[in-house]
Every structure is written in structure tokens, then in C-alpha cells.
Amino acid sequence: MSYDYRLCNVLLADGKRSEEHPELYVRQTPSVRVAEGEEGALLSPTCVCYDFATYLNAFSALKWRRYTTIDNVWLRLEVRGSFEVRYTGYRLMLQKPQRTVYERASYDLDDYAVIDFCYPSDEAAMLSFEVVCDKPLTLKRAYFFTKIEEDALRDVELAVATTTFLKEDYVVPNIRLFQDKILGCDEPIARHFTLHVVDNGRTLDARALESDRVHVHPNPNVGGAGGFSRGMMEAMEQEHPATHVLLMDDDVQIHPEAIKRTFNVLRVLKDEYLGHFVSGAMLCLEDPNKFHEDVGFVGRAGGYRAAKLSEDDQRFVDVSSLESCMLLEALDPHLPNMYAAWWYCCIPVASIRTHGLALPFFIRGDDAEYGNRAAKGFITMNGICIWHLSNAGAYKAAFERYYQLRNFLIAQAASGIYQNVDLVNVVHHFFGLDLKTFNYDSAELCLRGFEDFLRGPDHLAHIKTDENNRALFKKNETLVPLDEIDDPCMQDVSFVVNALPTEIGDRSLVSRAYDFLTFNGQRGPRGLGDGGVAVIPYDGWYYPANVIRGKEALLAVTADGARGVLRKKDRARFEELLKRYKSDMRLFEKNKEDILNGWAKARDELTSVEFWRRYLKEQAEAQGE
């Protein structure tokens, strides 16, 4: 029996975001706002064309054809008023998208009516529609659907697992949103959805938030890796065991429609994509039109990169333009070391049962390692996304040096991934960079991460996360307002905040030799250079060699220029750290084979359900639960 199965809802008025950024939802000519009425979205009574070919509302025909079994696409409008509808499709061309109007139809409806339109089966990348009206019009509901045999739909039980640590301002509204808009909706997902909130901070009021399909799990503070692993286990063991687990950050804003579309894709997936992860995009919370990433990869230099952006230019893409939306859908990157970030990543439970849970990384690299280990590929689609603060990952040396470097090394050794990356050389690079910029505590964190990798899997399995983090976080620099830095050398400091040096710059052979041999004047003859202070970015990714050469102090400032830290050259600390680094490298070279084999042999144990049960219990006891 044929069944009208809804695939994507068209998002109309949507509170503050649609008011401030309507181009994500609908483009209007001339530009006016869509008002939200009691019965639906009240479109303007003036002569306006409303074009729904946008990031959130265009139907991604290219992706639905590629990933799913559907062979027909319909649009349904529930509408009242006098108007014309243009049913449109878009092909990606070299210059700009090619628009095709499949049909125009005029209506004059005194009461609500249902209008259905079946799109032609062509090669359009996107399908959409336009509404032209010169009288009041109310669009009560609009959605794309397919006619399909009901027994052709897959059984899907979707669980969302979010891990939170003291982020009530985000996670509580999201819980309410899911209860209202997903569990309270009239679509099939309402009967096949469960939310697991893993509370690493143990501060949520579970009684006030829980319901039959919303569960709050107090958890020791074991970071994202531990929280998401707990969420996977809970999803597999819930009353109706999940077929898929959607991992999602706590400090995000999301439209429930993203989750509905994910569910609907899963129900009609082709067999060859059953092992793929659905990877949601991250857009900027501060500027919701800015797209950052929907699938990432680990680059040759050991950093995380957005796969759909140029490796040399990792700036945001503005999805308010139709051209950008089309390009993002058409791009199908095939790069080494790809992964889906866990701000929004839907994983088949079958993959979890085959490949296990996350490695106990606490934070950084758990998603990249897991995607490389367990995913057969990645499914992305415009409109399946979250919004996240772009500066939420503000630079912290404990994360970017200790955790990132340690976890990269473990992932490569344990899972055999990142084979095109020389991660020992990456440690060498960042350790040297920190020494040259006088960031000695950060250099020490590089060594601590490398040394904990050398200690092997037994050390990782029994490390006390709270105790370890307290020691690590003490090494993070303390930023203060610049006028609170009481040092005579600050009198001569001046800089332009948006012109801070970030590049090495052109260097003569003599300059290069000096930088290499002296580590920016920290060994060899004293007195070279002019002394004084240079101003550099605080984030530890930059090496402005020509600016810092010969300085006795460096003022590292934040991107807004409001805060900073004064670092001074310390030859004794430099010598101590360099000696320690050389000792660590000798130890690695001597025992390299045993170290790598030890991690490889331990991987299955470290990712097993049995290990995680024991590990979570030990961490809870250590944290006084």
C-alpha cells in the first residue's frame, strides 16, 4: 500500500533567528519579514515573491537520490489566500545555478486547502518553490514528501545522547525543545525517539527534566569521550533499544527539524550507506549564516580541518547565497583521515557493536579517531546542522598541547590511522614553537602528553581524570586585562589588534640559522637582538619569527586585544625542558616497537563496554560519588 511519507518540513517563522536572518529560511523580493500568526506564517499582503530555495528549506534532491531509495518527490502546501506558486529546480553550473520553473499555478482560496505537486524526475541538485502574492496569504504548513510502500521503510529507533558539564543555559532549553517539538509532534519520530542527557557535572535537576523518553544520567567528569560512551551504552540498553545514536554537544542551538530529517533519511537509506555516519554542520551562533564544517579531516600537519573549505583558507562560507548552498551539496570530498565531529554525529548501533565505544581520551580527538575507525563514510545535507559559538573553543594549552598531541599519538598507534601524518614531528614542532615564544608551561604540556603516551595503555586506563586535569590546568596561562600587567617594559608597548603578526615572514639564511640554533636567543651568545617586547597573538598556532627575534619578552594578547600575558625569556627553564625532550625522544626510539604494539593490542579492551563500566565506576569513586 502506498504511503505519503514526509521527508522535510519547510521552516517558516522561527522566532528570533528567522526574524534576524530570514535569508536562511526564505528570500523575499522586495525584502519584508514573514509574520508568525496563530494558524501559521502570514505572508505579506504587498506584492512579494517568496523564494524558499535557501539553506534550510531547499530540498536536497542530489543527496536524497544518492543516499536513499526514494524515486519520487512531492511538495504539499496547506494554504489560504490568493497567490501563484512556481515549482522550481536548480542545477549546479560553472557560472551560477541554473533555475528551471517546472510549473506555475494560480490559486484563490477562501479557506485552507491542500495543494500537492509532483516534481519531475530529472537531475536537479535542489528542488524548491516560490510564492507570489498581492493579497494576504497564510501558509499553514509546507513539506516535501514521497509516496512509498510502507513496508519499504526501515525500522529506526533514534536516541540522542548529549554530554553536559555545567551548561544548563543551553541544555535545559534543548531538553524542553525536544519534548515539545519532537516528542510532541504528529510525525513518526515522536514514537521512536529517546533523549539521554549525560550530566558530567551532576548539577541537573533530573526529576524536573525527565519523562518516559527523556533520561538524565549523573556521570563522573570523564569529558566528552566518557559522556558520549555512557550515552551510547544507555541507548543500546533502553527499553526499545536504539538502532542509531546521535551524539550532540550540550552548548549548541538546534532546530528539531534537523533531527527529524536525520530520522527520515535513515528510514529510506540504501543498503550501501547503512554503515555511514550522518554528520551535521556547524554554523556560527553569533552569525547564523556562516557555515564552518559538516565533515572534517586530520591534515598532514596534525590539525583538524574542514573538508569542504580550502586547506589554505579555512574561513566560513556564507550560506545566505544560493551558490554557496549548491556548492556545499555538490562537494563530495574524498580525503584521508576524515571524520564527523561530535557536535552532531549520528552513528549506527551496528557500528558501535562492531567497533566498540570511544577511547578514554577525556577530550580532543575522540570523534576524529572514532570516525576513522568505525565509519564507512559520511552523509551530509544542507539544513542538518547546529549553531555553535565560534569562539567556544578558546585556546587552552592543556587541551591543544597535552590532550590533542597525546590523543593523536594514541589514535595512530592504537587504531592504525593518520598514516600520512608524522605525529612525533608534530610534537617536535609545537614543543619548539612554544619554546621560541617563551611559553614554557605550554612546552611542558607537550612533553607531558608525549610522556603519557609513552607510559602506555595501562596508565591511560587508570588515570584519575579530575586529579590529572587539576595539574594540567595549572599550566594554562592566566590572562588578565593589559592595564593590570605591572611591568616597566609595558610602557613601550603599542599594537594594532587586527594586525598582529601571524606569519614567519621572509628570512635571510643568517636569520634562519639564528632562529634554529639559538631557539630565539635562548642558547649561545647573549646580547644579540635589541631586547624589548614584541606583541603576538595569544593562540599558540603562530610563529612570527621576524617580530620575536632577539626580544627579551613577549606580550601575548587575545584576539580582541583586551587581555594578555607577559612572557619573559628564561634560559634555565629552556635548558631544563630541552633536556627533558631529548630524554623522552631517546626513550621513544629505544622502545618504539613495544610502545606502538602495546597500544594496538589494548585498543579493543579500551573501547569495550566492560572496560567503560569499570572505568566509569573507578572515576566516580575517585571523584567522591
C-alpha positions as CSV (number, residue, x, y, z in Angstrom):
1,M,0.0,0.0,0.0
2,S,1.4,3.4,-1.0
3,Y,2.1,5.8,1.9
4,D,2.7,9.5,1.9
5,Y,5.9,9.7,3.9
6,R,7.1,13.2,5.0
7,L,10.8,13.9,4.3
8,C,11.4,17.5,5.1
9,N,9.3,20.2,6.7
10,V,9.6,23.7,5.2
11,L,10.6,26.0,8.1
12,L,8.5,29.2,8.3
13,A,8.6,31.8,11.0
14,D,11.0,30.6,13.7
15,G,11.3,33.2,16.4
16,K,14.4,35.3,16.8
17,R,16.7,33.5,14.2
18,S,14.2,33.8,11.3
19,E,13.5,37.4,12.3
20,E,17.1,38.4,12.3
21,H,18.3,36.1,9.5
22,P,15.3,35.5,7.2
23,E,17.6,34.6,4.3
24,L,18.3,31.2,5.9
25,Y,14.6,30.4,5.5
26,V,13.1,32.4,2.6
27,R,14.3,35.2,0.3
28,Q,11.8,38.0,-0.3
29,T,11.6,40.4,-3.1
30,P,11.2,43.2,-2.0
31,S,12.6,42.3,1.4
32,V,9.9,42.0,4.1
33,R,9.5,39.8,7.1
34,V,7.3,36.8,7.4
35,A,5.0,37.2,10.4
36,E,4.0,34.3,12.6
37,G,0.3,34.0,13.3
38,E,-1.8,31.6,15.3
39,E,-2.6,29.4,12.3
40,G,0.8,29.6,10.5
41,A,3.0,32.0,8.7
42,L,1.2,35.1,7.5
43,L,2.9,36.3,4.3
44,S,2.8,40.0,3.4
45,P,-0.2,41.5,1.7
46,T,2.0,43.5,-0.6
47,C,3.3,42.3,-4.0
48,V,6.1,40.0,-2.9
49,C,7.9,36.9,-4.2
50,Y,8.9,34.5,-1.5
51,D,11.6,32.1,-2.6
52,F,12.2,29.1,-0.4
53,A,15.5,28.0,-2.2
54,T,17.5,28.5,0.9
55,Y,20.0,26.6,3.1
56,L,17.3,25.4,5.5
57,N,14.4,25.0,3.1
58,A,15.5,23.8,-0.4
59,F,15.0,20.1,-0.9
60,S,18.4,18.4,-1.3
61,A,17.4,16.3,-4.3
62,L,21.0,15.4,-5.1
63,K,21.6,13.9,-1.6
64,W,18.2,12.2,-1.4
65,R,18.9,10.5,-4.8
66,R,22.4,9.5,-3.7
67,Y,21.7,8.1,-0.3
68,T,18.1,6.9,-0.3
69,T,15.7,4.6,-2.1
70,I,13.0,7.3,-2.9
71,D,12.1,7.6,-6.5
72,N,9.5,10.5,-6.3
73,V,9.3,13.8,-4.6
74,W,6.2,15.8,-3.9
75,L,5.5,19.2,-2.3
76,R,2.4,19.7,-0.1
77,L,1.1,23.2,0.8
78,E,-1.7,23.8,3.3
79,V,-2.6,27.4,2.4
80,R,-5.3,30.0,2.2
81,G,-5.4,33.2,0.1
82,S,-4.8,34.4,-3.4
83,F,-1.4,33.6,-4.9
84,E,0.8,32.0,-7.6
85,V,3.2,29.1,-6.9
86,R,6.2,28.5,-9.1
87,Y,7.7,25.0,-8.7
88,T,11.4,25.2,-9.3
89,G,14.6,23.2,-9.6
90,Y,18.3,24.1,-9.7
91,R,21.2,22.5,-11.4
92,L,24.8,23.3,-10.5
93,M,26.6,25.0,-13.4
94,L,30.0,26.5,-13.7
95,Q,28.9,30.2,-13.6
96,K,25.8,30.1,-11.4
97,P,22.9,27.7,-10.6
98,Q,20.6,27.1,-13.5
99,R,16.9,27.7,-12.4
100,T,14.1,25.8,-14.0
101,V,10.4,26.5,-13.5
102,Y,8.6,23.2,-13.8
103,E,5.1,24.7,-13.5
104,R,3.2,27.8,-12.5
105,A,-0.2,27.6,-10.8
106,S,-2.5,30.3,-9.5
107,Y,-5.0,29.9,-6.7
108,D,-7.7,31.9,-5.0
109,L,-8.7,30.1,-1.8
110,D,-11.1,31.5,0.8
111,D,-10.4,28.6,3.2
112,Y,-7.5,26.3,3.8
113,A,-6.8,23.8,1.1
114,V,-4.1,21.2,0.4
115,I,-2.1,21.6,-2.8
116,D,0.2,18.7,-3.9
117,F,2.8,18.9,-6.7
118,C,5.0,16.1,-8.0
119,Y,8.4,17.2,-9.2
120,P,9.8,15.7,-12.5
121,S,12.4,13.0,-12.1
122,D,15.4,15.0,-13.5
123,E,19.0,15.7,-12.3
124,A,18.2,18.8,-10.3
125,A,20.5,19.3,-7.3
126,M,17.9,21.2,-5.4
127,L,14.1,21.5,-5.5
128,S,12.1,24.4,-4.2
129,F,9.2,26.7,-4.8
130,E,8.3,30.3,-4.9
131,V,5.1,32.0,-3.8
132,V,3.9,35.3,-5.3
133,C,1.1,37.2,-3.7
134,D,-0.5,40.6,-3.7
135,K,-3.2,39.9,-1.1
136,P,-3.0,38.4,2.4
137,L,-1.8,34.8,2.4
138,T,-1.4,32.3,5.2
139,L,0.8,29.3,4.7
140,K,-0.2,26.9,7.5
141,R,2.2,24.1,6.6
142,A,4.5,23.0,3.8
143,Y,6.6,19.9,3.4
144,F,8.3,17.6,0.9
145,F,7.2,14.0,0.9
146,T,7.5,10.8,-1.1
147,K,5.0,8.1,-2.0
148,I,6.4,4.8,-0.9
149,E,5.3,1.4,0.2
150,E,5.0,1.3,4.0
151,D,6.9,-1.9,4.2
152,A,9.8,-0.3,2.4
153,L,10.5,2.0,5.3
154,R,13.3,0.8,7.7
155,D,12.6,0.4,11.4
156,V,14.6,3.2,13.1
157,E,14.8,3.9,16.8
158,L,16.7,7.1,17.2
159,A,18.4,8.1,20.5
160,V,20.1,11.5,21.0
161,A,23.0,11.4,23.6
162,T,24.2,14.8,24.7
163,T,27.0,15.2,27.3
164,T,26.9,18.3,29.5
165,F,29.1,19.9,32.1
166,L,27.7,23.0,33.8
167,K,25.9,24.2,30.7
168,E,22.3,24.5,32.0
169,D,21.7,27.6,29.9
170,Y,22.0,25.6,26.8
171,V,21.0,22.0,27.7
172,V,17.8,22.7,29.6
173,P,16.2,24.7,26.7
174,N,17.2,22.0,24.3
175,I,15.6,19.4,26.5
176,R,12.3,21.4,26.5
177,L,12.6,21.9,22.8
178,F,12.9,18.2,22.1
179,Q,10.0,17.4,24.4
180,D,7.7,19.9,22.7
181,K,8.8,19.7,19.0
182,I,9.8,16.1,18.6
183,L,8.1,14.0,21.3
184,G,5.1,16.3,21.0
185,C,4.8,16.3,17.2
186,D,2.5,14.3,14.9
187,E,5.2,12.7,12.9
188,P,6.5,9.1,13.2
189,I,9.7,10.2,15.0
190,A,7.6,11.0,18.1
191,R,7.1,7.3,18.7
192,H,10.8,6.3,18.0
193,F,12.9,8.9,19.8
194,T,14.7,8.9,23.2
195,L,16.9,11.6,24.7
196,H,19.8,10.7,27.0
197,V,21.4,13.6,28.9
198,V,24.7,12.5,30.4
199,D,25.4,15.0,33.2
200,N,29.2,15.0,33.8
201,G,28.7,18.0,36.2
202,R,26.0,16.3,38.2
203,T,24.1,19.6,38.6
204,L,20.9,19.0,36.6
205,D,17.5,18.5,38.3
206,A,16.7,15.1,36.9
207,R,13.2,15.0,38.4
208,A,12.2,18.2,36.8
209,L,13.5,17.2,33.4
210,E,12.9,13.5,32.9
211,S,9.9,11.9,31.2
212,D,9.2,8.5,29.6
213,R,11.6,9.2,26.8
214,V,13.9,11.8,28.4
215,H,16.6,10.5,30.8
216,V,19.2,12.3,32.8
217,H,22.2,10.2,33.8
218,P,24.6,11.7,36.5
219,N,28.1,10.8,35.5
220,P,31.6,11.3,36.8
221,N,33.5,14.1,34.9
222,V,35.1,12.0,32.2
223,G,34.9,14.5,29.4
224,G,33.2,14.2,26.1
225,A,34.7,10.8,25.4
226,G,33.3,9.4,28.6
227,G,30.0,11.1,28.4
228,F,29.3,10.0,24.9
229,S,30.4,6.5,25.6
230,R,27.9,6.4,28.5
231,G,25.3,7.8,26.2
232,M,25.9,5.0,23.6
233,M,25.6,2.4,26.3
234,E,22.4,3.8,27.6
235,A,20.9,4.0,24.1
236,M,21.7,0.3,23.4
237,E,20.1,-0.7,26.7
238,Q,17.0,1.5,26.7
239,E,13.5,-0.1,26.8
240,H,13.3,0.0,23.0
241,P,17.0,-0.4,22.0
242,A,18.2,2.3,19.7
243,T,19.2,1.5,16.1
244,H,21.1,4.8,15.9
245,V,22.7,7.1,18.4
246,L,23.0,10.8,17.6
247,L,25.8,12.4,19.6
248,M,25.4,16.1,20.1
249,D,27.2,18.8,22.1
250,D,25.5,20.5,25.0
251,D,26.3,24.1,24.2
252,V,24.6,24.4,20.9
253,Q,21.3,25.7,19.4
254,I,19.5,23.3,17.2
255,H,16.3,23.3,15.2
256,P,14.4,20.0,15.8
257,E,13.8,19.7,12.1
258,A,17.5,18.7,11.7
259,I,16.8,15.6,13.9
260,K,13.5,14.9,12.0
261,R,15.4,15.0,8.7
262,T,18.1,12.7,10.0
263,F,15.4,10.2,11.2
264,N,13.7,10.3,7.8
265,V,16.9,9.8,5.9
266,L,17.7,6.7,8.0
267,R,14.3,5.2,7.2
268,V,14.9,5.1,3.5
269,L,18.7,4.6,3.3
270,K,20.1,2.4,0.5
271,D,21.9,-0.7,1.7
272,E,25.3,0.6,0.8
273,Y,25.0,3.5,3.2
274,L,23.9,1.6,6.3
275,G,27.4,1.9,7.8
276,H,27.7,5.7,7.2
277,F,27.5,8.3,9.9
278,V,25.2,11.3,9.4
279,S,27.4,14.4,10.0
280,G,25.6,17.7,10.9
281,A,27.1,21.0,10.0
282,M,28.4,23.6,12.5
283,L,27.2,27.2,11.8
284,C,28.1,30.2,13.9
285,L,25.8,31.1,16.7
286,E,27.0,34.8,16.5
287,D,26.4,34.9,12.8
288,P,24.0,32.1,11.8
289,N,24.7,32.4,8.1
290,K,28.3,31.4,8.5
291,F,29.0,27.7,7.7
292,H,32.2,26.2,9.2
293,E,32.2,22.4,8.7
294,D,30.0,19.4,8.1
295,V,32.8,16.9,7.8
296,G,36.4,17.3,8.8
297,F,39.8,15.6,8.3
298,V,43.1,15.5,10.0
299,G,45.7,17.3,7.9
300,R,49.3,16.4,7.3
301,A,50.4,18.8,10.0
302,G,48.3,17.1,12.6
303,G,45.5,19.7,12.8
304,Y,41.7,19.4,12.3
305,R,40.5,20.9,9.0
306,A,37.1,21.4,7.4
307,A,36.9,19.1,4.4
308,K,34.7,21.4,2.3
309,L,36.9,24.5,2.7
310,S,40.2,25.2,1.1
311,E,43.1,23.9,3.2
312,D,44.8,27.3,2.8
313,D,41.6,29.2,3.6
314,Q,39.6,27.8,6.4
315,R,37.3,30.8,6.7
316,F,33.5,30.5,6.9
317,V,31.2,30.0,4.0
318,D,28.1,32.4,3.8
319,V,25.1,30.1,3.2
320,S,22.8,33.1,2.6
321,S,23.7,32.8,-1.1
322,L,22.2,30.1,-3.3
323,E,25.6,29.5,-5.0
324,S,27.1,28.5,-1.6
325,C,24.2,26.2,-0.8
326,M,24.5,24.5,-4.1
327,L,28.3,24.1,-3.8
328,L,28.1,22.6,-0.3
329,E,25.7,20.0,-1.5
330,A,27.7,19.1,-4.6
331,L,31.1,18.8,-2.9
332,D,31.8,15.2,-2.0
333,P,35.3,15.3,-0.5
334,H,37.5,12.1,-0.6
335,L,40.4,12.9,1.8
336,P,42.5,10.8,4.1
337,N,41.6,10.8,7.8
338,M,38.0,12.1,7.5
339,Y,35.6,12.2,10.5
340,A,32.3,13.6,11.7
341,A,32.6,15.9,14.7
342,W,30.5,15.1,17.7
343,W,28.7,18.4,17.9
344,Y,26.2,16.4,15.7
345,C,27.1,12.9,14.6
346,C,24.6,10.1,14.1
347,I,26.1,6.6,14.4
348,P,24.5,3.2,13.6
349,V,24.4,1.0,16.7
350,A,25.6,-1.9,14.5
351,S,28.8,0.1,14.1
352,I,29.1,0.5,17.8
353,R,28.6,-3.2,18.4
354,T,31.3,-4.0,15.8
355,H,33.9,-1.3,16.6
356,G,33.2,-0.6,20.3
357,L,33.0,2.7,22.1
358,A,35.3,5.7,22.2
359,L,38.9,5.5,23.5
360,P,39.1,7.1,27.0
361,F,40.6,10.4,25.7
362,F,38.6,12.7,28.0
363,I,38.6,15.5,25.4
364,R,40.1,16.2,21.9
365,G,40.3,13.7,19.1
366,D,37.7,11.2,20.3
367,D,35.4,11.9,17.4
368,A,38.2,12.0,14.8
369,E,39.6,8.7,16.0
370,Y,36.2,7.1,16.1
371,G,35.1,8.3,12.7
372,N,38.4,6.9,11.1
373,R,38.0,3.6,13.0
374,A,34.3,2.9,12.6
375,A,32.6,4.9,9.8
376,K,32.2,3.6,6.3
377,G,31.6,7.1,5.1
378,F,29.7,10.3,5.9
379,I,26.3,11.6,4.9
380,T,25.8,15.4,5.0
381,M,22.9,17.6,3.9
382,N,22.1,21.3,3.9
383,G,19.7,22.0,6.9
384,I,21.1,19.2,9.1
385,C,23.0,21.4,11.4
386,I,23.6,23.1,14.7
387,W,24.7,26.6,15.7
388,H,27.7,26.9,18.0
389,L,29.8,29.8,19.3
390,S,32.7,30.2,17.0
391,N,35.0,31.1,20.0
392,A,33.7,28.3,22.2
393,G,37.0,26.5,21.7
394,A,39.1,29.4,23.0
395,Y,42.7,28.4,23.1
396,K,43.8,26.5,26.2
397,A,47.2,24.8,26.2
398,A,46.0,21.9,28.4
399,F,43.6,20.9,25.6
400,E,45.6,21.9,22.5
401,R,49.0,20.6,23.6
402,Y,48.5,17.9,26.2
403,Y,45.2,16.3,25.1
404,Q,45.4,16.9,21.4
405,L,49.0,15.7,21.0
406,R,48.7,12.8,23.4
407,N,45.4,11.6,21.8
408,F,46.7,11.9,18.2
409,L,49.6,9.7,19.1
410,I,47.4,7.1,20.9
411,A,44.9,7.1,18.0
412,Q,47.6,6.5,15.4
413,A,49.2,3.7,17.5
414,A,46.0,2.0,18.7
415,S,43.9,2.2,15.5
416,G,46.5,2.4,12.8
417,I,45.1,5.7,11.4
418,Y,46.6,9.0,10.3
419,Q,49.4,7.1,8.5
420,N,50.2,10.1,6.3
421,V,51.0,12.2,9.4
422,D,54.3,12.2,11.3
423,L,52.9,12.9,14.7
424,V,56.2,12.7,16.5
425,N,57.3,15.5,14.3
426,V,54.1,17.4,15.2
427,V,55.2,17.1,18.9
428,H,58.6,18.4,17.9
429,H,57.0,21.3,16.0
430,F,54.7,22.5,18.8
431,F,57.3,22.0,21.5
432,G,59.8,24.1,19.6
433,L,57.2,26.7,18.8
434,D,56.3,27.1,22.5
435,L,60.0,27.4,23.4
436,K,60.6,30.1,20.8
437,T,57.6,32.1,22.0
438,F,58.7,31.7,25.7
439,N,55.6,29.7,26.6
440,Y,57.4,27.3,28.8
441,D,54.3,25.9,30.6
442,S,52.8,25.0,27.2
443,A,56.0,23.3,26.1
444,E,55.9,21.3,29.3
445,L,52.3,20.2,28.5
446,C,53.6,19.0,25.1
447,L,56.1,16.8,26.9
448,R,53.5,15.6,29.5
449,G,51.2,14.5,26.7
450,F,54.1,12.7,24.9
451,E,55.3,11.1,28.2
452,D,51.8,9.8,29.0
453,F,51.7,8.3,25.5
454,L,55.0,6.6,26.3
455,R,53.6,5.2,29.6
456,G,51.2,3.0,27.6
457,P,47.6,1.9,27.8
458,D,47.6,0.8,31.4
459,H,48.4,4.3,32.5
460,L,45.5,5.7,30.4
461,A,43.1,3.1,31.7
462,H,43.7,4.1,35.4
463,I,44.4,7.8,35.2
464,K,42.3,9.9,37.6
465,T,40.8,12.5,35.3
466,D,39.9,15.1,37.9
467,E,43.4,14.9,39.5
468,N,45.1,14.9,36.2
469,N,43.1,17.9,34.9
470,R,43.9,20.0,38.0
471,A,47.6,19.5,37.4
472,L,47.2,20.3,33.7
473,F,45.0,23.4,34.1
474,K,47.6,25.0,36.4
475,K,49.8,25.1,33.3
476,N,47.3,27.2,31.3
477,E,48.3,30.8,31.2
478,T,46.3,33.3,33.2
479,L,45.0,36.1,31.0
480,V,44.5,39.5,32.6
481,P,43.5,42.9,31.4
482,L,46.5,44.6,29.9
483,D,46.4,47.5,32.3
484,E,46.8,45.1,35.1
485,I,50.2,43.8,33.9
486,D,52.6,45.7,36.2
487,D,55.9,45.7,34.5
488,P,58.2,48.6,33.3
489,C,58.5,47.1,29.8
490,M,54.8,47.6,29.2
491,Q,55.4,51.4,28.9
492,D,56.7,51.0,25.4
493,V,54.1,48.5,24.1
494,S,51.8,49.5,21.3
495,F,50.0,47.4,18.7
496,V,47.0,47.3,16.3
497,V,44.7,44.5,17.4
498,N,43.6,43.4,13.9
499,A,47.2,43.5,12.6
500,L,49.0,41.2,15.0
501,P,51.8,39.2,13.3
502,T,51.0,35.6,12.5
503,E,53.4,34.6,9.7
504,I,57.0,33.6,9.8
505,G,57.8,36.1,7.0
506,D,60.8,36.2,4.6
507,R,64.0,35.3,6.4
508,S,67.6,35.5,5.4
509,L,69.8,32.5,5.7
510,V,71.5,34.1,8.7
511,S,68.2,34.8,10.4
512,R,67.0,31.2,9.8
513,A,70.3,29.8,11.2
514,Y,70.0,32.1,14.3
515,D,66.4,31.1,14.9
516,F,67.2,27.4,14.6
517,L,70.4,27.2,16.5
518,T,69.5,29.6,19.4
519,F,65.8,28.9,19.8
520,N,65.2,32.6,19.6
521,G,68.2,33.6,21.6
522,Q,67.9,31.1,24.5
523,R,71.2,29.4,23.9
524,G,74.5,30.6,22.6
525,P,75.9,34.1,22.9
526,R,73.9,36.6,24.9
527,G,73.1,40.1,23.9
528,L,72.0,39.5,20.3
529,G,69.0,41.5,19.2
530,D,67.5,44.7,20.5
531,G,65.8,43.2,23.6
532,G,62.5,44.9,24.3
533,V,58.9,43.5,23.9
534,A,57.1,42.1,20.9
535,V,53.3,41.7,20.8
536,I,52.0,38.4,19.3
537,P,48.6,36.5,19.3
538,Y,47.9,34.5,22.4
539,D,46.7,31.4,20.5
540,G,49.6,29.0,20.2
541,W,49.5,28.4,16.5
542,Y,51.6,31.2,15.2
543,Y,55.3,31.8,14.7
544,P,56.1,35.4,13.7
545,A,59.8,34.8,13.6
546,N,60.9,38.2,12.3
547,V,58.9,40.0,15.1
548,I,60.0,38.0,18.1
549,R,63.7,37.5,17.2
550,G,66.0,38.9,19.8
551,K,63.3,40.0,22.2
552,E,63.6,39.6,25.9
553,A,59.8,39.5,26.5
554,L,56.7,38.7,24.5
555,L,53.2,40.1,25.2
556,A,50.7,37.5,24.0
557,V,47.2,39.1,23.6
558,T,43.7,37.8,22.9
559,A,42.0,38.4,19.5
560,D,40.1,41.4,20.9
561,G,43.2,43.0,22.4
562,A,41.6,43.2,25.8
563,R,43.6,40.7,27.8
564,G,47.0,39.1,27.6
565,V,50.0,37.6,29.4
566,L,53.6,38.8,29.5
567,R,56.2,36.1,28.9
568,K,59.9,36.6,29.6
569,K,62.9,34.7,28.3
570,D,64.1,32.1,30.8
571,R,67.3,30.3,29.7
572,A,67.3,28.0,32.7
573,R,63.7,26.8,32.1
574,F,64.5,26.4,28.4
575,E,67.6,24.2,29.1
576,E,65.6,22.1,31.6
577,L,62.8,21.4,29.1
578,L,65.1,20.8,26.1
579,K,67.0,18.2,28.2
580,R,63.7,16.5,29.1
581,Y,62.6,16.5,25.5
582,K,65.8,14.8,24.3
583,S,65.5,12.2,27.0
584,D,61.8,11.4,26.0
585,M,62.8,11.1,22.4
586,R,65.6,8.7,23.2
587,L,63.2,6.6,25.2
588,F,60.7,6.5,22.4
589,E,63.3,5.5,19.8
590,K,64.6,2.7,22.0
591,N,61.2,1.3,22.8
592,K,59.2,2.3,19.7
593,E,58.1,-1.1,18.6
594,D,56.9,-2.2,22.0
595,I,55.1,1.1,22.7
596,L,53.2,1.0,19.4
597,N,52.3,-2.7,19.7
598,G,51.1,-2.2,23.2
599,W,48.6,0.4,22.1
600,A,47.4,-1.7,19.2
601,K,46.8,-4.7,21.4
602,A,45.0,-2.7,24.0
603,R,42.5,-0.9,21.7
604,D,39.7,-3.5,21.7
605,E,39.8,-3.7,25.5
606,L,39.9,0.1,26.0
607,T,36.8,0.5,23.8
608,S,34.7,-2.3,25.2
609,V,31.5,-1.9,27.2
610,E,33.1,-3.9,30.0
611,F,36.1,-1.6,30.2
612,W,33.9,1.5,30.2
613,R,31.6,0.2,33.0
614,R,34.7,-0.4,35.2
615,Y,36.3,2.8,34.2
616,L,33.2,4.9,35.0
617,K,32.9,3.2,38.3
618,E,36.5,3.9,39.2
619,Q,36.3,7.5,38.2
620,A,33.1,8.0,40.2
621,E,34.8,6.6,43.3
622,A,37.8,8.8,42.7
623,Q,35.6,11.9,42.4
624,G,33.8,11.1,45.7
625,E,30.5,9.9,44.4
